[in-house]
Amino acid sequence: MYAGFDTCPEDAFADFHVAVIRESGLLNWMKPRARFYFDGRPSFIPLPVSQSFAMLEWGLNWCVAAHGHQYLIIHAAVIEREGRAAILPGAPGAGKSTLCAGLINRGWRLLSDELALLDLDSGLVCGMCRPVNLKNASIDVIRRFAPHAVMTGPVPDTTKGTIALMRPPEESIAARDAPARPAWIIVPDYSPEASPELVPHDRALAFMLLAEQSFNYDIHGKNGFAAVGRLIDACHCYRFSYSNLEDAVRIFDRLAGGCE
Amino acid sequence: MSGNALITRALLLPSLVTGLSAPEWDLLVRQGRRANLLARLAHRIVEQQLMDRVPPRPRSHLLSALRMADRQSSAMRWEVECILRALAGVDERVILLKGAAYLLSDLPTAKGRTFADVDILVPKQRIAEVESQLMLHGWQGTHHDDYDQHYYRQWMHEIPPMRHVKRGTSIDVHHTVLPESARLKINTALLFQSAIAVPGHGRLYVLAPVDMVLHSATHLFHEGTLDNGLRDLFDLDCLLRHFGAIPDFWEQLVPRAAELGMRRPLYYALRYCSKILNTPIPVEVINELEPGKPAPIISSMMDFCYQRALIPQHHSCSTKGSRLATTFLYIRSHWLRMPFPLLVQHLLRKAMRNSTARAWETLFTPAPEKPEP
């Protein structure tokens, strides 16, 4: 999953020191479990060894969400095209990871499928371009939609159901340090029968959604309020209902082309 | 001093950070985070106008810690306001202790400090009234187990912590500063008499400077788990440097400690502040504490332990004997907390309950949730 990344040299500064280590003891011999360690200290409860990689990803998300308060952290996917970023916020199940996974296989650059890091001073969004988390039915949807995408095998019975991780495209990984200027806030709304529709979304509702989906909105206080306000002012807000990724690609391409 | 952890050295001499290599920054941030001192360091760096000279990657961690600390300060002020409103009907002074007291008195100790819960002190005869008013305003009791209730109410210096149902914040309501069962008997009435009002907050009080130092010392040197030990030692250092400039502070300190029954904790506080943090302490004060100081063997044992325990709880800082030292101090804290027969009874109760809990845990694998705090 991280083949496109460099390893951190021993003598460099690392943001976080994490490990996933197999638990010892009789119980774990019968039913092997592993645990996430943050800088040498166990965090979270142990999980079955098969979920180790997913646990690493969840653990890293926690590291960022709990320690990255130099940013306003919003629970949203972020993708970019020609210097303009689309922020896709939404509750779990609204289809943001699937939409994001689909679009990054068709020319959009991945910043993040889960954590939008908004720099309060510059108004730019940063991403880490880590693997995309796919859940349940999305796994097969993406497998069919992008047969060449590199994915882990499905891991069943996690707290989020069956999950698989997808490696981001090489171009996204190569550009991972480049932030992007937000241009659109698009609230995805997947429903199996929906016909594709991109409609302007109420700006006040978009504001509330971003604030609600932010992990550290309260920590930033007044500055956080002002930053979300500026973000909304700088973006077009839409709601996007869809049931098919091909439709999504077409509509998002038109959006990026400036037709909307 | 030279054997100190990097975070300790950087806090004592912030200009040190201008010459750090990348791996040293890596270590400094980790030690600071673990010891809950990262925001304090960030604050010192800002104060000395050195932030521009910190490389961008560690800088972002310092800024993050500063944001968090700022937020905790304003949340703490609001929480105190809520408590005062809830206790508006109780005709009694509310004395803030520890972190909340440092913050509301605008002491330098509060700068970049992290806060968890609010600690207040009220006279014992008011406890029931305060507790019921807090309950009426949304705080709920914790530790509903019969034994815990008995343990707190019979032996402790506080009632079981209360948690606000909506905000999730915690308050510890104390009626004195050490457990009732503790070996050291504190003259609590004197603490109440000398408390001073926080300007602009009605019935809100904090302990007088000398008492604040003595309470901080007593608290730290009765503590069994020293996860925040180094942070608390820095609190003491900061209080001593700040109050040390007040006329009479040093003259009052030892006599007051004797009056309250806190000579021994004061002795340790001054000893380790000066040994580890180089806190300036007048020689007369050291001499005043000479009579009644621990026997040489006890003293060297305590040196061994505290010099190994008052460090960041990070693997880069552990040395030979740290494990032994923390275990010893843990046992010592229980020893100080209650008489031996009671201690045996208490530990047996706890051991039995923990082993049942562990058995249940292995039977059912609980669902993964948030990390441990």
Chai-1 contact restraints between the chains, C-beta under 6 A:
chainA,res_idxA,chainB,res_idxB,connection_type,confidence,min_distance_angstrom,max_distance_angstrom,comment,restraint_id
A,D11,B,P23,contact,1.0,0.0,6.0,A-B,restraint_1
A,A12,B,A22,contact,1.0,0.0,6.0,A-B,restraint_2
A,F13,B,A22,contact,1.0,0.0,6.0,A-B,restraint_3
A,F13,B,W25,contact,1.0,0.0,6.0,A-B,restraint_4
A,F13,B,D26,contact,1.0,0.0,6.0,A-B,restraint_5
A,F13,B,R57,contact,1.0,0.0,6.0,A-B,restraint_6
A,A14,B,D26,contact,1.0,0.0,6.0,A-B,restraint_7
A,D39,B,R30,contact,1.0,0.0,6.0,A-B,restraint_8
A,G40,B,H315,contact,1.0,0.0,6.0,A-B,restraint_9
A,S43,B,P371,contact,1.0,0.0,6.0,A-B,restraint_10
A,S43,B,E372,contact,1.0,0.0,6.0,A-B,restraint_11
A,F44,B,P368,contact,1.0,0.0,6.0,A-B,restraint_12
A,F44,B,P371,contact,1.0,0.0,6.0,A-B,restraint_13
A,I45,B,P368,contact,1.0,0.0,6.0,A-B,restraint_14
A,L47,B,P368,contact,1.0,0.0,6.0,A-B,restraint_15
A,W62,B,P371,contact,1.0,0.0,6.0,A-B,restraint_16
A,H67,B,S64,contact,1.0,0.0,6.0,A-B,restraint_17
A,H69,B,S64,contact,1.0,0.0,6.0,A-B,restraint_18
A,H69,B,R67,contact,1.0,0.0,6.0,A-B,restraint_19
A,H69,B,M68,contact,1.0,0.0,6.0,A-B,restraint_20
A,Q70,B,S60,contact,1.0,0.0,6.0,A-B,restraint_21
A,Q70,B,L63,contact,1.0,0.0,6.0,A-B,restraint_22
A,Q70,B,S64,contact,1.0,0.0,6.0,A-B,restraint_23
A,T159,B,A367,contact,1.0,0.0,6.0,A-B,restraint_24
A,T159,B,P368,contact,1.0,0.0,6.0,A-B,restraint_25
A,I219,B,R67,contact,1.0,0.0,6.0,A-B,restraint_26
A,I219,B,R71,contact,1.0,0.0,6.0,A-B,restraint_27
